[in-house]
C-alpha cells in the first residue's frame, strides 16, 4: 500500500514517494536482492490483511494514522542514521503537502474504510488498477506521455479484467458498491499524486529518503488533525488489531520503502517495480488462507487480466528514443528515485 509515494518511470500501482534529484551510490548488500524482493512482495501483499485486522479494533482513520506514525518513525530513524537533511525550501514543503495527501493520507484512509465492507482480497486487486488509472491520466495531464497502441490495448484489457473481478455480467450481485468504489478511488489517488510529484518535485536537490520521510511526516500531521474530528480516543487497545497497525506502519510503510529504495539502487526501477504484480496474488492468498475469505472463480481470473493490462500500459516498444527514455526517467537517478515506494498499497 506504493509507498508511500509516486512512480517515476511510468504510471504505476501504487504508489510511490517522490522524485528526487540525487541518489547515493548503492552500498554493498548482505542479502541477495531476490530475497529482499520476495520480502517486499510479502510485506505489501499482507498489508491488506493487516488493514482488515486493524479495522476490527479501531476506526479507519485511527488505523491510517497509526500506520503513518509508525512508518514515519522508521524513516526518521533511517534518516538519522544516514544523516539526511530535511528539505529547506518552503515551496518543496507545499508540494510535499499535496503529495502526502494524494499518496498517503487519502488512499490509506480510503482502503481502511473500504475494508469495513469488502474483503481484503478485493481491496488488493483494486490496488492493482493503479497503472491503468495512471496511464489514462497521464495522457490528459502529461503532454509528453503519448499513448501507444500497446498501452491503449492494456487499458482496455485492464478494464475488462476489472469488470470480470466485479462480476458485471451478474449485475454486480453481492458486491458492496460503496466499499469497492472507495478502493478504486484509492487506487486512482496514487497516479494523481504521482503526476503532481513528477511535475513539481523532480530536481529539488533532496534525496529520495529525505523527501519520502518528510512526506510521511506531513501525512501523519494531516491525519492527526483530521482523525479527532471523526473519532474519539479509543477506550481500549485490543492486542491483535494493535499489533496489526504497528506492523502495517513499521513494516508495510516504513521498512518496505527502505527495501524498495535499496532495490531501485541495486537492480533499477524496472525490476523493482515488478513487485506490483505479486501484491494482489499474495493479498488474495493471505485473505483466503488466514481470514477465510471466500473466493469465486472470477476474482483470480479477472485479477490476472488486470495485471496483464497493467503490464501492457507500462511497456514500451524496443525502439524507444533517447528523448522517450529521458521523459520516463528510465536510467536516470531522478527516475530511479521516484520509483521508490511507488507500488505501496
Secondary structure, DSSP 8 states (H G I E B T S, - for coil): ----S--SSS--SSB-----SB-------SS-HHHHHHHHHHHHHHHHHHHHHHTTTS-HHHHHHHHHHHHHHHHHHHHHHHT------HHHHHHHHHHHIIIIIHHHHHHHHHTTTS-HHHHHHHHTTHHHHHHHHHHHH-TT----HHHHHHHHHHHHHHHHHHTGGGTSTT--HHHHHHHHHHHHHHHHHHHHHHHHTTT-S-BHHHHHHHHHHHHHHHHHHHHHHH----S---HHHHHHHHHHHIIIIIIHHHHHHHHHHHH-HHHHGGGHHHHHHHHHHHHHHTT-----HHHHHHHHHHHHHHHHHT---TT--HHHHHHHTTTSHHHHHHTTTTB--
